[in-house]
């Protein structure tokens, strides 16, 4: 008496085909994971312009944590990337800008002879260029030497570039909405000679 045998009509997969299929799946999953990380967690940004010198220079690249402000509040002194929305002749433009958080919602802020005063206290700013601070002419030192006191509205922040004489920031366009913040810049990753945390 012979044992019954089970046969399959499906053709056997060739080892090369199986390996290619497995590699394709790995690549697709890796690319998907990288895309998810870029969209929701970390993104690299390229710095252009002098507004954050000498903290950041043109051609520097920074890593931005997009989850930071889902986990904790924004802090004064944070360096943030945000979406600057402008409208010209009916055309809406989006630019990513990078600046430092100077004042938070409900803070009062004013500028007297280039000194930034938040909640009636002069702000200690060790990140400013010492050579620039020695410039005698206030307009060359900080561009906006004096600004009347104002209160930052709810859900908005006041941002400024570290290179005050060359920065287009909240002194010109006002406080920005917290909802426009892309994330917190926390590290310089290029060039290698400038790798450091912010």
Backbone bond lengths (Angstrom), bond angles and torsions (degrees), N, CA, C in turn:
res aa  C-N    CA-C-N  psi(-1)  N-CA   C-N-CA  omega(-1)  CA-C   N-CA-C  phi
1 X - - - 1.446 - - 1.531 108.03 -
2 X 1.301 116.33 126.61 1.468 120.41 -177.12 1.513 109.90 -94.14
3 X 1.351 114.69 145.10 1.463 120.43 178.16 1.522 109.53 -73.63
4 X 1.326 117.44 140.50 1.467 118.68 177.09 1.528 110.27 -68.59
5 X 1.272 117.89 145.81 1.472 122.51 178.18 1.515 108.66 -112.71
6 X 1.348 114.12 151.33 1.459 120.19 178.13 1.511 107.85 -109.41
7 X 1.274 116.54 126.26 1.456 119.70 -179.87 1.524 108.66 -117.58
8 X 1.304 116.05 150.88 1.462 121.96 178.19 1.508 109.33 -114.82
9 X 1.333 114.79 137.32 1.458 118.63 177.55 1.522 111.72 -79.51
10 X 1.380 116.47 -15.29 1.465 119.31 -177.77 1.512 110.25 -72.02
11 X 1.339 117.87 132.91 1.462 120.81 178.64 1.527 110.16 -69.18
12 X 1.300 116.97 147.86 1.463 122.11 179.87 1.526 109.44 -73.04
13 X 1.350 116.67 134.33 1.459 121.04 -179.10 1.514 109.83 -71.95
14 X 1.324 115.08 131.70 1.464 120.69 179.14 1.532 108.38 -69.74
15 X 1.344 118.80 139.85 1.473 121.43 -177.55 1.530 113.37 -55.93
16 X 1.323 118.18 -37.65 1.474 120.97 -179.36 1.527 110.14 -67.36
17 X 1.328 116.11 -42.48 1.465 120.95 178.85 1.523 110.29 -62.02
18 X 1.335 115.70 -43.25 1.463 120.41 179.95 1.528 110.53 -63.53
19 X 1.334 117.64 -42.36 1.468 121.48 179.80 1.529 110.89 -63.86
20 X 1.340 116.53 -42.58 1.460 120.40 179.07 1.525 111.19 -63.82
21 X 1.336 115.81 -40.81 1.458 120.28 178.93 1.529 110.54 -63.81
22 X 1.331 116.73 -42.53 1.467 120.94 179.61 1.528 110.83 -64.09
23 X 1.346 116.94 -43.31 1.460 120.50 179.75 1.529 110.76 -65.18
24 X 1.326 116.55 -39.94 1.463 120.68 178.28 1.524 110.22 -60.15
25 X 1.328 116.18 -43.37 1.462 120.83 178.83 1.529 111.07 -62.94
26 X 1.330 116.24 -42.76 1.470 120.75 179.33 1.531 110.36 -62.04
27 X 1.333 116.73 -44.97 1.471 120.76 -179.43 1.528 110.87 -63.40
28 X 1.331 116.59 -44.62 1.467 120.64 179.78 1.536 110.33 -61.65
29 X 1.318 116.94 -44.26 1.465 120.37 179.74 1.531 111.32 -65.42
30 X 1.349 116.80 -40.46 1.465 121.00 179.51 1.526 111.00 -64.67
31 X 1.336 116.02 -43.61 1.465 119.82 178.71 1.527 110.88 -65.28
32 X 1.326 116.00 -40.65 1.461 120.10 177.97 1.524 111.49 -61.99
33 X 1.341 116.13 -42.91 1.461 120.42 179.22 1.528 110.83 -65.02
34 X 1.353 116.15 -42.06 1.465 120.15 179.07 1.529 110.83 -62.85
35 X 1.317 116.19 -40.08 1.467 120.78 179.29 1.529 110.72 -65.22
36 X 1.323 116.26 -42.82 1.462 120.23 178.98 1.526 111.04 -63.51
37 X 1.341 116.19 -40.90 1.467 120.15 177.86 1.523 110.04 -62.05
38 X 1.349 116.36 -44.65 1.468 120.64 -178.56 1.521 111.55 -64.49
39 X 1.309 117.10 -40.15 1.459 120.76 -176.42 1.531 111.77 -75.74
40 X 1.332 117.19 -38.46 1.458 119.77 -170.14 1.524 115.52 -113.59
41 X 1.335 119.06 -17.81 1.463 119.39 -171.96 1.531 112.95 -120.96
42 X 1.322 117.66 -67.62 1.463 121.84 -175.73 1.520 110.91 -127.29
43 X 1.332 116.03 143.52 1.456 119.87 174.38 1.526 108.73 -145.96
44 X 1.312 115.64 144.06 1.459 121.48 177.35 1.532 108.84 -93.20
45 X 1.325 115.74 136.37 1.466 120.58 178.04 1.517 109.97 -124.25
46 X 1.326 114.63 144.44 1.460 123.00 -179.85 1.524 108.76 -97.90
47 X 1.324 116.58 131.39 1.460 121.14 -178.56 1.524 109.51 -90.48
48 X 1.322 115.66 130.58 1.462 119.67 172.61 1.522 108.02 -131.29
49 X 1.298 116.01 141.25 1.458 120.13 -179.59 1.518 112.85 93.02
50 X 1.340 115.98 163.27 1.469 121.38 -172.70 1.532 115.22 -96.11
51 X 1.330 119.42 7.28 1.466 120.16 -168.08 1.526 114.88 -66.24
52 X 1.348 117.92 -18.65 1.471 119.29 -179.60 1.529 112.75 -110.70
53 X 1.340 117.19 10.04 1.466 118.90 177.02 1.535 109.56 -65.78
54 X 1.322 118.99 142.42 1.460 126.81 8.85 1.531 112.17 -101.83
55 X 1.312 115.79 15.22 1.467 119.57 175.51 1.518 109.98 -69.81
56 X 1.333 115.93 -46.38 1.462 122.82 179.36 1.516 108.78 -131.98
57 X 1.336 115.57 141.30 1.452 120.93 178.44 1.524 110.26 -115.20
58 X 1.337 115.62 161.28 1.456 120.06 173.67 1.519 109.92 -55.49
59 X 1.316 116.39 141.89 1.476 124.81 -178.01 1.525 113.31 80.81
60 X 1.335 118.10 -6.42 1.468 118.69 172.18 1.525 108.49 -69.47
61 X 1.334 115.63 154.04 1.458 121.04 173.11 1.526 107.73 -123.30
62 X 1.335 114.40 138.13 1.466 119.16 -178.96 1.518 110.17 -123.69
63 X 1.327 115.26 152.87 1.462 121.40 173.19 1.517 108.51 -96.22
64 X 1.322 115.49 134.29 1.459 121.41 -178.40 1.527 109.49 -118.05
65 X 1.323 115.34 127.13 1.457 122.13 178.51 1.522 108.43 -89.59
66 X 1.329 116.30 112.54 1.461 120.90 -177.36 1.527 113.06 -83.54
67 X 1.336 116.46 -10.68 1.462 120.07 -179.75 1.522 113.32 -93.34
68 X 1.339 116.67 -14.67 1.467 121.18 -172.75 1.516 113.22 -44.77
69 X 1.321 116.42 -54.15 1.458 119.30 -170.82 1.522 113.58 -85.79
70 X 1.336 115.59 5.05 1.462 119.62 166.41 1.526 109.69 -87.81
71 X 1.349 114.65 -18.84 1.456 120.24 -176.31 1.525 112.95 -103.52
72 X 1.334 117.33 -26.27 1.460 120.21 179.41 1.524 109.80 -153.26
73 X 1.321 115.47 170.44 1.466 120.88 -178.57 1.525 111.22 -74.99
74 X 1.313 114.95 163.12 1.458 121.25 172.86 1.524 108.01 -72.44
75 X 1.341 116.45 142.49 1.458 120.61 -179.96 1.524 110.27 -117.20
76 X 1.313 116.65 148.78 1.455 119.94 171.12 1.521 108.60 -61.04
77 X 1.312 116.08 137.41 1.467 120.37 -179.37 1.517 113.65 96.09
78 X 1.337 118.01 -15.63 1.468 120.23 176.47 1.532 109.95 -62.75
79 X 1.329 116.02 144.49 1.460 121.35 172.42 1.523 106.42 -98.76
80 X 1.330 116.60 121.13 1.456 120.26 -173.44 1.531 111.83 -124.13
81 X 1.325 114.61 150.10 1.463 121.67 170.19 1.517 106.64 -102.36
82 X 1.324 116.14 134.38 1.462 119.59 179.39 1.521 110.26 -140.24
83 X 1.307 114.06 160.91 1.463 121.96 -179.16 1.522 108.59 -89.71
84 X 1.318 115.61 113.70 1.470 120.58 177.78 1.521 107.78 -93.27
85 X 1.320 116.40 111.33 1.465 122.34 -177.21 1.521 109.16 -98.32
86 X 1.338 116.76 125.37 1.463 121.42 176.93 1.524 109.29 -129.97
87 X 1.322 114.76 152.29 1.462 120.44 178.40 1.520 109.15 -124.95
88 X 1.325 115.97 128.16 1.460 120.98 178.39 1.521 109.25 -136.79
89 X 1.338 116.37 120.53 1.472 121.84 -179.09 1.529 111.99 52.23
90 X 1.326 115.90 40.24 1.459 120.33 177.70 1.516 114.73 82.26
91 X 1.343 116.58 -3.54 1.468 120.51 179.23 1.524 109.86 -98.17
92 X 1.329 116.47 125.38 1.465 121.72 179.70 1.523 109.10 -92.97
93 X 1.332 115.86 128.75 1.464 121.12 178.94 1.522 110.11 -118.28
94 X 1.329 115.46 147.02 1.457 122.04 177.82 1.521 108.88 -121.80
95 X 1.322 116.70 127.40 1.463 121.90 176.08 1.518 108.63 -129.40
96 X 1.328 116.13 137.85 1.461 120.17 174.50 1.521 108.14 -87.26
97 X 1.324 116.64 120.73 1.461 122.02 177.10 1.523 109.02 -114.08
98 X 1.329 115.61 153.62 1.462 120.47 177.36 1.525 108.42 -124.85
99 X 1.324 116.27 126.03 1.469 122.61 -177.67 1.530 108.93 -146.11
100 X 1.322 114.70 175.39 1.467 120.79 178.34 1.536 109.77 -104.31
101 X 1.318 115.76 139.04 1.465 120.91 177.15 1.530 108.62 -75.44
102 X 1.324 115.30 121.54 1.463 120.79 -178.67 1.525 111.83 -104.82
103 X 1.327 116.09 -38.47 1.472 119.75 -178.97 1.520 110.09 -141.75
104 X 1.331 115.16 149.14 1.459 123.47 -174.63 1.535 110.61 -106.80
105 X 1.319 117.50 172.41 1.466 119.86 177.48 1.534 111.95 -52.52
106 X 1.339 115.50 135.41 1.468 124.71 178.51 1.526 113.36 76.66
107 X 1.346 119.03 -4.45 1.460 120.76 173.21 1.527 109.77 -70.79
108 X 1.334 116.04 150.43 1.461 119.75 167.59 1.527 107.77 -97.71
109 X 1.320 116.54 144.23 1.460 120.57 179.90 1.518 109.13 -141.02
110 X 1.312 115.64 139.51 1.462 122.15 173.57 1.527 108.35 -149.63
111 X 1.329 115.85 165.20 1.461 120.87 177.80 1.518 107.83 -128.63
112 X 1.340 115.38 128.69 1.456 121.51 177.29 1.525 108.79 -128.28
113 X 1.328 115.23 115.42 1.462 120.92 179.86 1.533 111.62 50.24
114 X 1.329 115.07 45.29 1.477 125.24 178.35 1.525 114.12 76.33
115 X 1.318 118.20 -3.03 1.467 120.78 177.66 1.527 108.39 -87.86
116 X 1.326 116.36 124.42 1.468 121.44 179.34 1.528 108.40 -86.26
117 X 1.321 115.70 125.05 1.455 121.34 -177.25 1.522 108.38 -116.76
118 X 1.325 116.62 118.04 1.461 122.44 179.76 1.523 108.74 -115.90
119 X 1.318 115.30 126.04 1.472 121.40 -178.13 1.532 111.74 52.16
120 X 1.342 113.92 43.85 1.479 123.49 176.19 1.526 114.14 71.31
121 X 1.337 117.80 9.52 1.464 120.50 179.97 1.531 110.22 -121.86
122 X 1.336 117.44 132.25 1.472 119.69 175.42 1.529 110.40 -59.58
123 X 1.323 116.50 136.74 1.463 121.56 -177.84 1.521 110.39 -84.16
124 X 1.313 116.33 130.79 1.460 121.41 175.07 1.524 107.04 -82.54
125 X 1.345 116.55 122.06 1.457 120.43 -173.67 1.528 111.21 -129.30
126 X 1.329 117.54 78.20 1.469 120.72 -177.70 1.523 113.83 -68.08
127 X 1.334 117.37 -13.57 1.460 121.61 -177.80 1.535 112.66 -81.50
128 X 1.335 118.35 -9.79 1.462 120.30 179.61 1.527 110.45 -74.87
129 X 1.325 115.63 147.04 1.464 122.46 -178.68 1.540 109.69 -67.38
130 X 1.327 115.95 122.29 1.468 121.09 -177.89 1.524 111.89 -60.82
131 X 1.331 117.82 -36.80 1.466 120.80 -179.98 1.523 110.94 -64.84
132 X 1.336 115.98 -39.29 1.465 119.95 179.10 1.524 110.63 -67.69
133 X 1.314 117.20 -36.62 1.464 120.70 -179.85 1.523 111.93 -63.80
134 X 1.337 117.08 -22.89 1.462 121.46 179.90 1.525 112.86 -85.01
135 X 1.354 117.47 -5.86 1.467 120.53 178.65 1.525 108.91 -66.18
136 X 1.332 116.30 131.95 1.459 120.96 -174.80 1.518 113.04 -73.84
137 X 1.314 117.37 -46.13 1.465 121.41 -176.37 1.529 109.88 -72.17
138 X 1.346 118.26 117.80 1.471 120.98 -177.55 1.528 114.08 -57.93
139 X 1.329 117.61 -38.16 1.473 119.35 -178.78 1.517 111.38 -66.56
140 X 1.320 117.60 -31.61 1.470 120.81 175.67 1.521 111.65 -80.04
141 X 1.327 115.59 -24.79 1.463 119.60 -178.61 1.524 111.68 -80.34
142 X 1.343 116.98 -38.51 1.470 117.16 -173.41 1.533 113.95 -143.66
143 X 1.312 117.85 4.25 1.470 124.47 178.82 1.521 112.82 68.02
144 X 1.332 117.93 -55.42 1.464 121.53 177.10 1.527 106.88 -107.87
145 X 1.326 115.75 96.37 1.464 119.25 -174.58 1.519 112.32 -73.52
146 X 1.332 115.76 -32.82 1.462 120.06 -178.36 1.519 110.31 -137.46
147 X 1.320 115.49 137.93 1.465 121.15 177.70 1.518 107.71 -141.03
148 X 1.343 117.00 128.68 1.476 119.25 -179.60 1.528 111.43 -60.62
149 X 1.304 114.93 154.03 1.465 120.22 -179.75 1.528 110.44 -63.11
150 X 1.312 115.54 140.81 1.456 121.67 176.00 1.526 108.56 -146.17
151 X 1.316 115.21 158.99 1.464 120.47 176.80 1.515 108.63 -105.81
152 X 1.326 116.49 130.60 1.464 121.03 178.66 1.523 108.46 -71.66
153 X 1.337 117.72 126.45 1.474 119.87 -178.31 1.525 112.92 -65.99
154 X 1.312 115.02 163.59 1.470 121.20 175.39 1.525 109.62 -57.06
155 X 1.326 115.22 143.40 1.467 123.53 176.45 1.523 113.10 61.17
156 X 1.353 115.90 24.45 1.459 120.29 175.18 1.522 109.46 -132.15
157 X 1.334 116.06 159.74 1.459 121.40 177.11 1.525 109.03 -133.77
158 X 1.315 115.48 155.81 1.463 122.29 178.69 1.515 107.34 -105.13
159 X 1.342 116.75 122.63 1.472 121.18 -175.95 1.524 110.52 -119.85
160 X 1.339 115.00 148.29 1.460 120.80 176.81 1.523 109.25 -143.23
161 X 1.336 115.82 151.77 1.452 120.59 174.31 1.518 109.98 -81.36
162 X 1.325 117.29 152.51 1.463 120.60 179.29 1.526 111.93 -69.34
163 X 1.322 116.99 -25.91 1.464 121.43 176.57 1.531 107.20 -94.42
164 X 1.324 116.06 82.10 1.457 121.59 -167.99 1.530 114.03 -59.27
165 X 1.318 117.33 -31.57 1.461 119.09 -177.73 1.525 112.61 -76.61
166 X 1.350 117.32 -14.94 1.461 120.69 -176.59 1.527 113.03 -120.88
167 X 1.316 117.32 11.79 1.456 119.83 -173.21 1.529 112.56 -106.00
168 X 1.318 115.65 131.17 1.458 123.41 171.49 1.523 106.15 -96.59
169 X 1.322 117.27 111.61 1.463 120.06 -169.45 1.525 111.00 -149.31
170 X 1.326 117.34 -157.58 1.469 121.08 -175.34 1.520 113.30 -61.99
171 X 1.323 117.81 -17.59 1.460 119.45 174.74 1.522 110.40 -65.80
172 X 1.346 115.75 -24.98 1.464 121.11 179.75 1.518 112.39 -101.72
173 X 1.354 117.33 -46.95 1.472 119.30 -174.63 1.527 113.94 -106.02
174 X 1.326 116.92 4.77 1.458 120.15 175.50 1.520 113.22 83.47
175 X 1.319 116.76 176.58 1.473 121.13 177.88 1.524 110.48 -59.85
176 X 1.326 115.96 151.24 1.466 120.43 179.63 1.525 110.17 -109.07
177 X 1.308 115.81 153.52 1.457 121.22 179.21 1.531 110.56 -70.96
178 X 1.315 116.45 137.61 1.467 120.34 176.54 1.526 111.49 -58.37
179 X 1.328 117.01 -27.83 1.470 120.72 -178.16 1.524 112.53 -68.04
180 X 1.343 117.86 -15.89 1.463 121.43 -179.50 1.532 112.64 -87.15
181 X 1.335 116.27 -7.21 1.467 119.57 -177.82 1.519 110.20 -72.62
182 X 1.339 115.37 126.91 1.468 121.56 177.47 1.517 109.69 -80.89
183 X 1.327 116.94 -40.43 1.455 120.56 -179.68 1.514 111.82 169.49
184 X 1.322 115.57 -177.89 1.467 122.59 -178.26 1.525 110.15 -100.63
185 X 1.326 116.57 124.12 1.460 120.78 175.01 1.527 107.72 -75.99
186 X 1.329 116.57 125.71 1.466 118.28 -175.03 1.527 113.96 -125.46
187 X 1.331 118.42 -7.81 1.470 119.08 -179.00 1.514 111.18 -155.61
188 X 1.334 115.39 142.38 1.468 121.68 169.03 1.526 106.32 -89.89
189 X 1.331 117.13 126.93 1.465 120.18 -177.11 1.531 112.79 -116.23
190 X 1.325 117.23 -4.21 1.465 120.39 177.56 1.526 108.36 -156.65
191 X 1.341 117.03 139.59 1.465 128.81 -1.13 1.526 111.57 -74.30
192 X 1.343 115.08 167.61 1.462 120.18 -176.63 1.517 112.00 -57.34
193 X 1.324 116.89 -33.02 1.465 120.38 -177.66 1.524 112.37 -67.94
194 X 1.349 117.34 -15.55 1.473 120.53 -177.79 1.533 112.74 -113.40
195 X 1.340 116.88 10.58 1.461 118.54 179.97 1.536 110.32 -57.74
196 X 1.330 115.38 123.06 1.465 120.53 -179.59 1.520 109.09 -170.03
197 X 1.306 116.00 168.28 1.467 120.16 175.11 1.525 108.93 -89.72
198 X 1.313 115.58 160.32 1.467 120.82 179.04 1.531 109.68 -106.23
